[in-house]
Amino acid sequence: MTDSNVFKLNKPEQNDPLQEVLREEAHKMLAAAIETEVRCRTAIVSLKQAGRKY
């Protein structure tokens, strides 16, 4: 089987404007996800300490 849908990506050292935008947005999304996770876990701990169910 010689057909493949895999393609090569640009090397990280190349300055590709689209790659830079995608990388920046991925970092923002990851930071937002982590922040949300921390807030949720903090809220759960606070509710447990207050004796309330979540």
Buried (B, 14 or more C-beta within 10 A) or exposed (E): EEEEEEEEEEEEEEEEEEBEEEEEEEEEEEEEEEEEEEEEEEEEEEEEEEEEEE
